Amino acid sequence: MTTDVIILAAGAGTRMQSDLPKVLHPLAGKPLLQHILDSIRELHIPSPIIIDGHGSKSLRAALPDPRLRWIHQAEQAGTAHAVLQALPQLQKHQRALILYGDAPLIHTKTLQRLLDTTPTDAVGFITAHVPNPAGFGRIMRNAQQHVTRIVEEKDATDIERAITEINAGIYVIPVNHLQRWLPIIKNHNAQQEYYLPDILPLAIAEKIAIHTVQPVHYQEILGINTRSQLAQLERFYQLQQAEKWMAAGITLLDPARFDVRGDVVIERDSVMDINVILEGTVRIGKRCQIGAGCILRNVTLADDCEIRPYSHIDGAMIGAHAIIGPFARIRPETTLAEKTHIGNFVEVKNSKINVGSKVNHLSYVGDSEIGLGVNVGAGTITANYDGVRKNKTCIQDHASIGSNVVLVAPLTVHAGATIGAGSVITRDAPAGRLTVARARQQSIEGWIKAKE
């Protein structure tokens, strides 16, 4: 029996106190709803149905995947009402897996176990024992541990409120059952809404089997209604990532201060100091050292790189044995070859720096190509922007640039050239020669300092 997916994402999220739809709030750098989509993609269910409502336009714009099937719930009248909107797109011989867009951390393995172990004609759902069940419906079981009903907290007795097993609200249900049950669910409750858990008494009355599974971690099933809950699940997610990478041979000096916000690969024996943030697509080779407070976004590091503290690298390819920082900024479209050195308070943008070259102090290199074995002195600036366009600076192999030099692009410093400190270079510098462009120093005879 094939399975279709329905994701409920119509809620306003009023307790978030935000203009952004709740399911678009980021966790680990991705919208909550994107986490759900990533999980079900591994189940090979290609075209999930998303029930939207509040913020529908911005939600669809943020997730433009053409494989998604959107259904608008104009009136938010409860979870059963939301699923009812999807019935016309479901086939009678299918099952429906029902998820929530604000419960982002449900694991693929948990969902797969729910699908694999629930008999095809049964109703399956996820429950969990939680330390604080307040606000959740409690699971009632008989002596044989079969589910008999779900009691909402407002309707529960003190004894029932003491039960810690809760309903996660994630179901797999044959579509032919939904077609019978959803139209007859009543809204006899304080909110006058149609609730999906009300299908369980109908299933029990028809002697349909009820099957439950539990997640490995109860946090998988938690929904997010407030920014505080969002922060709590962010920490849980990040600690899970930290555990994963330490098990793979990575040293984290403090697992509680390590954040992954994207698609990351880290090779063994690399070391991360505190407050390292990895964003986007990041590939880190073997034996790399990442210092405290570094941010790496869309970066590839080859083996044995050292990124010293508080450096920010974005959109760059870094070769083996490179040393960067501290307090360096590497901007997009930059390639640093092996054994390059980029030092403190150096910014590099849209440039290629070849093997063994060094830019060690207080410099800006933009729209440039630097050859082999070049040394760029402190305070050097490539003046690449003329007010209209960006121009290129080319520094060829084994050139030496003195301190406090301005290279006004476009120009070429030819191989083996030396540029004298304090020069402003506006024309090409010839190979193998010293080029100096600065005013002659002189002391003025008879000069008298002004007095107050």
JOFENRA-V387497 format. One record per backbone hydrogen bond with DSSP energy under -1.0 kcal/mol. CO is the residue of the C=O (numbers start at 0). NH is the residue of the N-H. E is the energy in kcal/mol with one decimal. If there is no record, write none. Layout:
BEGIN
co={CO:CO}
nh={NH:NH}
e={E:E}
END
This chain:
BEGIN
co={1:3:4:5:6:7:9:12:13:20:21:22:24:26:29:30:31:32:33:34:35:36:37:39:39:40:47:48:49:50:51:52:54:55:56:57:58:64:68:70:74:76:77:78:79:80:82:85:86:90:93:94:95:96:97:98:99:101:106:107:108:109:110:111:112:113:118:122:123:124:125:127:132:136:137:139:139:141:145:148:150:151:152:156:159:163:164:165:169:170:171:172:173:174:176:177:180:181:186:188:193:194:195:196:198:199:200:201:202:203:208:210:212:216:217:218:225:226:227:228:229:230:231:232:233:234:235:236:237:238:239:240:241:242:244:245:248:250:253:256:258:260:262:264:266:267:269:270:271:273:275:276:277:278:279:281:282:283:285:287:288:289:290:291:293:294:295:296:298:299:300:302:304:305:306:308:310:311:312:314:314:315:316:317:318:319:321:322:323:326:327:328:329:331:333:334:335:336:337:339:340:341:342:343:345:346:347:348:350:351:352:353:354:356:357:358:360:362:363:364:366:367:368:369:371:373:374:376:377:379:380:381:382:383:388:391:392:393:394:395:396:398:399:400:402:404:405:406:410:411:412:413:414:416:417:418:419:422:424:428:429:432:434:436:443}
nh={94:96:48:98:50:100:53:15:16:23:24:32:31:29:26:34:35:36:37:38:39:40:41:42:44:43:68:6:70:8:72:55:58:59:60:61:62:67:49:51:76:193:81:82:83:84:85:88:89:93:174:3:172:5:170:7:102:223:110:111:112:113:114:115:116:117:121:210:171:212:167:165:135:166:150:147:148:144:141:139:137:154:155:160:162:129:138:127:125:97:123:95:177:178:180:181:183:184:188:191:79:197:198:199:202:203:204:205:207:206:122:124:126:219:220:221:229:230:231:232:233:234:235:236:237:238:239:240:241:242:243:244:245:246:249:248:268:271:256:274:277:279:281:283:269:286:250:289:252:292:258:295:260:297:262:264:300:266:303:270:306:272:293:309:276:312:278:314:282:317:284:320:288:323:290:326:294:329:296:332:333:299:335:301:321:338:305:341:307:344:311:347:313:349:316:352:318:339:355:322:358:324:345:361:328:364:330:366:334:369:336:356:372:340:375:342:378:346:381:348:392:351:394:353:397:357:400:379:403:363:406:383:408:390:385:410:368:412:370:398:415:374:418:376:421:380:424:382:393:428:395:416:431:399:434:401:422:405:407:413:432:417:419:423:446}
e={-2.1:-3.1:-2.9:-2.9:-2.8:-2.7:-2.0:-1.9:-1.5:-2.1:-1.8:-2.5:-1.7:-1.5:-3.1:-1.4:-1.2:-2.1:-2.5:-2.0:-2.3:-1.6:-1.0:-1.1:-1.2:-1.6:-2.7:-3.0:-2.5:-2.4:-3.5:-1.3:-2.4:-2.4:-1.9:-1.9:-1.2:-1.6:-3.1:-2.5:-1.3:-2.9:-1.9:-2.2:-2.0:-1.1:-1.3:-2.0:-2.0:-2.0:-2.7:-2.9:-2.3:-2.8:-1.1:-2.6:-1.7:-1.8:-2.1:-2.9:-2.1:-2.1:-2.4:-2.8:-2.2:-1.2:-1.8:-3.0:-2.8:-1.4:-2.4:-3.0:-2.3:-1.8:-2.3:-3.0:-1.1:-2.3:-2.0:-2.7:-2.9:-1.6:-1.2:-2.5:-1.3:-2.1:-2.2:-1.5:-1.7:-3.0:-2.7:-2.8:-1.8:-2.6:-2.8:-2.3:-1.5:-1.1:-2.0:-1.2:-2.1:-1.3:-2.3:-1.7:-2.4:-2.8:-2.2:-1.4:-3.0:-1.4:-2.6:-2.1:-2.3:-1.8:-1.6:-1.0:-2.0:-2.3:-2.0:-2.3:-2.1:-2.0:-2.0:-2.8:-2.5:-2.4:-2.1:-2.2:-2.5:-2.4:-2.1:-2.3:-2.4:-2.2:-2.0:-1.5:-2.9:-3.0:-2.3:-1.9:-2.5:-1.8:-2.3:-2.8:-1.0:-1.5:-2.5:-2.8:-2.5:-2.3:-2.3:-2.7:-3.5:-2.1:-1.5:-2.2:-3.4:-2.3:-3.2:-2.8:-3.4:-2.5:-1.3:-2.6:-2.4:-2.7:-3.1:-2.7:-2.7:-3.1:-1.1:-1.8:-2.6:-2.6:-3.3:-2.2:-2.1:-2.8:-2.8:-1.5:-1.0:-2.0:-3.0:-2.1:-1.3:-2.1:-2.6:-2.9:-3.6:-1.2:-2.8:-2.2:-2.9:-1.9:-2.3:-2.6:-2.4:-1.1:-1.6:-2.5:-2.9:-2.7:-1.0:-2.2:-2.8:-2.8:-3.5:-2.1:-2.6:-3.2:-2.9:-1.8:-2.3:-2.1:-2.8:-2.7:-1.5:-2.6:-1.8:-2.7:-1.6:-2.1:-2.9:-2.2:-3.6:-2.8:-3.1:-1.2:-3.3:-2.4:-3.0:-1.6:-1.6:-3.4:-1.9:-1.4:-2.4:-3.3:-2.9:-1.5:-2.1:-1.6:-2.7:-2.3:-2.7:-2.7:-2.9:-2.2:-2.2:-2.1:-3.1:-2.0:-1.3:-2.6:-2.9:-2.0:-1.3:-2.5:-2.9:-2.4:-1.1:-2.5:-2.7:-2.0:-1.1}
END
